[in-house]
Amino acid sequence: MSTGRGVAVTVLLVVSLCFNICFIIGYARTRSVLKQLRTDEGRVHLIARQLNLSAEQEKQFLRLRGGLQQEKDRYQRENAGEIDAFWAEMSQDNPDMEKIKALLHASAKKREALRLVTIEYMREAFPLLTPEQRKALANMIRERSFFKQL
């Protein structure tokens, strides 16, 4: 009876070891993907793999991504004043609603301009793709909250 029990314990230990090895492999892969998402190159590379882009297509996407990121950075810099002023006004004992509306309106105009710039970059990117790749990229973009509202 102890032999059967010993075999069962051994089997359970081997199964547990297999689960732990699978967990470690999954963790390492996930960590690698998350590391890639921290850089423009990494994000473009992941998209390139998903869309099966050629090396030239990936190079062009990286160029476009860099330009779009510069536009987003500019938007953040230009909008920082309105955001700070909004929160400063909201922190007042009696916030001025007209001032808040004006700040929100100014920020919304800049956000709309950024959306139009983003769309221009997409218009430049889509012709670089095959019809199947365009459809797949459109589906990927559609899932982003920024474009769900269109």
C-alpha positions in Angstrom: 0.0 0.0 0.0 2.9 2.4 0.7 4.2 1.7 -2.8 0.9 2.9 -4.4 0.9 5.9 -2.1 4.5 6.7 -3.0 3.7 6.5 -6.7 0.7 8.8 -6.2 2.8 11.4 -4.4 5.5 11.2 -7.1 2.9 11.7 -9.8 1.5 14.7 -8.0 4.9 16.2 -7.5 5.7 15.8 -11.2 2.4 17.4 -12.2 3.0 20.2 -9.8 6.5 20.7 -11.2 5.0 20.8 -14.7 2.5 23.5 -13.7 5.3 25.5 -12.1 7.4 25.3 -15.2 4.5 26.3 -17.4 3.8 29.3 -15.1 7.4 30.4 -15.2 7.5 30.2 -19.0 4.2 32.1 -19.3 5.5 34.8 -16.8 8.7 35.2 -18.8 6.8 35.6 -22.1 4.4 38.1 -20.7 7.1 40.1 -19.1 9.0 40.2 -22.4 5.9 41.4 -24.3 5.2 44.1 -21.6 8.8 45.2 -21.9 8.4 45.6 -25.6 5.3 47.8 -25.1 7.3 50.4 -23.3 9.1 51.6 -26.4 7.8 52.8 -29.8 10.0 50.2 -31.5 8.6 47.4 -29.4 5.0 48.5 -30.0 5.6 48.7 -33.7 7.4 45.4 -33.7 4.4 43.7 -32.0 2.0 45.2 -34.4 4.2 44.2 -37.3 4.1 40.6 -36.1 0.4 40.7 -35.7 -0.1 42.2 -39.2 2.7 40.1 -40.8 4.4 43.3 -42.0 7.5 43.2 -44.2 10.7 44.8 -42.9 10.1 47.8 -45.1 6.5 48.2 -43.9 7.7 47.9 -40.3 10.4 50.6 -41.0 7.7 53.0 -42.4 5.4 52.3 -39.5 8.2 53.1 -37.0 8.8 56.4 -38.8 5.1 57.3 -38.7 4.8 56.2 -35.1 7.7 58.5 -34.2 6.1 61.4 -35.9 2.7 60.8 -34.2 4.4 60.5 -30.9 6.0 63.9 -31.4 2.6 65.3 -32.1 1.2 63.7 -29.0 4.0 65.1 -26.9 3.4 68.6 -28.3 -0.3 68.3 -27.5 0.6 67.3 -23.9 2.9 70.3 -23.6 0.4 72.7 -25.1 -2.5 71.4 -23.1 -0.7 71.4 -19.7 -1.6 75.0 -19.0 -5.4 74.4 -19.4 -5.2 71.2 -17.3 -3.4 73.0 -14.5 -5.7 76.0 -14.7 -8.8 73.7 -14.7 -7.6 71.9 -11.5 -6.6 75.2 -9.9 -10.1 76.6 -10.5 -11.8 73.4 -9.3 -9.8 73.6 -6.1 -11.2 77.1 -5.3 -13.9 77.5 -2.7 -16.3 78.7 -5.3 -15.2 77.6 -8.8 -16.1 79.9 -11.7 -18.2 77.7 -14.0 -17.7 80.0 -17.0 -13.9 79.8 -16.6 -14.1 76.0 -16.3 -16.2 75.8 -19.5 -13.8 78.0 -21.3 -10.8 75.8 -20.2 -12.7 72.7 -21.3 -13.6 74.2 -24.6 -10.0 75.2 -25.3 -8.8 71.7 -24.3 -11.4 70.0 -26.5 -10.3 72.0 -29.5 -6.7 70.9 -29.0 -7.9 67.3 -28.5 -9.9 67.4 -31.8 -6.8 68.8 -33.6 -4.8 65.9 -32.3 -7.4 63.4 -33.5 -7.3 64.9 -36.9 -3.5 64.7 -36.9 -3.8 61.0 -35.8 -6.2 60.4 -38.7 -3.7 62.0 -41.1 -1.0 59.6 -39.9 -3.4 56.7 -40.4 -4.2 57.9 -43.9 -0.5 57.8 -44.6 -0.1 54.3 -43.0 -3.0 52.5 -44.7 -1.7 52.7 -48.3 1.5 50.9 -47.1 -0.6 47.8 -46.3 -2.4 45.0 -48.3 -6.2 45.0 -48.1 -6.1 42.2 -45.5 -3.5 44.1 -43.4 -5.6 47.3 -43.6 -8.7 45.5 -42.4 -6.8 43.9 -39.5 -5.2 47.2 -38.5 -8.6 49.0 -38.7 -10.0 46.4 -36.3 -7.1 46.9 -34.0 -7.5 50.6 -34.0 -11.2 50.4 -33.6 -10.8 48.6 -30.3 -8.9 51.6 -28.9 -11.2 53.8 -26.8 -10.0 56.9 -28.6 -11.8 55.8 -31.8 -14.8 54.0 -30.3 -16.4 57.4 -29.9 -16.2 58.3 -33.6 
